[in-house]
Amino acid sequence: MAFWSTERRRSLIARPGHRIYVAYFDRSLPRSIRRVPLSLAVEAPRLEELKHACMKLGYTQSENTARHPAVWWMDQGSVIVESVPKSTATKAIAAQLNAIRSARSH
C-alpha cells in the first residue's frame, strides 16, 4: 500500500513551467549537461543574460536560485519559463543569447 495516493504524489511533483538552467547554454560544459549544440552555446553565460533573453522573447519567466544538479558547485541559477515547450524555449533562448552577445561586441 502506498503512503500517498497517486493524486497526492502528482501534486507534489507538478511544478508550473519549465526550469531552464544557465548551464544549458555553457560552451565549456559537456553535451550531457548542455542542452544546446556548440554552435548555439556561449562562453560563461550569466543569469542576467538569460533573464534578458527571456524578456526579449516575451516569455513569462521568474528567477530561481536552483543550480543544475550535475554542476551544483557553479553558482549560476535558473529561470522558470511558462507557456512554452522546454525544447522550443531552450533553442530560442540560445539564439537570443547569441544575438545579445554579438550586439554587445559590435
N, C-alpha and C positions, 0 to 999 in steps of 0.2 A: 504494500500500500504506500502510495506517495505521500510525502509530508504535506505538499501543497497541491492544490488542484491545478489542472492544466491552464485554466484561465488565470489563476494567480501567478503562475510561472511566466506566462506571456506578458502579463502586466509588469512584472519585474524586469524583464529583458527589453521590452519595447522602449525605444527612445525616439523622440521626434528628430527627423532629419538624418543627415549622414555626417559623420565626423571625418574631416579632411585634415590630415596631419601635414605639417610643414615638411616633414621627412619624405613625403611622397614626391617632392619636386627637387630634392637634393642630388645633384650630379655626382657627388662623391660617395653616395651610398649604393650598395648592390641592388640589382633589379628585384631581388626578393623583398626588399623593403620599399624601394622606389616604385611608384605606380605608373610613371610615365617613361617613355623611351628617352635615351640620352639626348636625342635631337630636341626634345621639349624641356629637358631638365635644366636647372640653373645652378650656378655656384653659390653655395651658402644662402639659401633663401631665408627671409625673415618673416615673422608673423605679421608685421605691419604691411609688408608687400602682399602677403596672402589676403589680408583683410581688404586692402585697396583693390586687388584684382576682383574679389567677390563683389565689392561695391560697384566697380565699373561694369561688371556683367549683370548687375541688377539682382543678384541672389540675396535672398533673405538669409542672413547669417548672424551668428553670435560667437564671440570669442570664448575659447575654452583653454584652460591651462594643462589639459591632458597631454601626456607625452606618448609617443609611439612606443609600444612595449619592447620592440627589438632594439631601440636606441634610447632607453629610458634616461641615460646619463646626459643626453643632449637636451638642453633646456630650450626647446623650440616651440611647443604649443600646437594648437589646432583651432579650427573653426568648425562650427556645425552649420551645414548648409541644408536648407529646407526646400522642398518643392521641385527638386531636380534630381534625376538619377545620378548616383555616385560616379559612374564611369564618364558620363557626359560632363558633369561638373569638373571632374579632375582634369580632363583633356582641355576644356575651355579655360580653366584657371591657369594651366600650364602655358597655353598660348598667350594669355593675357600677361602672365609674369614675364614672358619673353618680350612682349611689346613694351611693358613698363621699363624693363632693363635697357632695351635698345633706345627708347626715347630719352632715358636718363643719360646714356652715353653720348648722345648727339647734341 
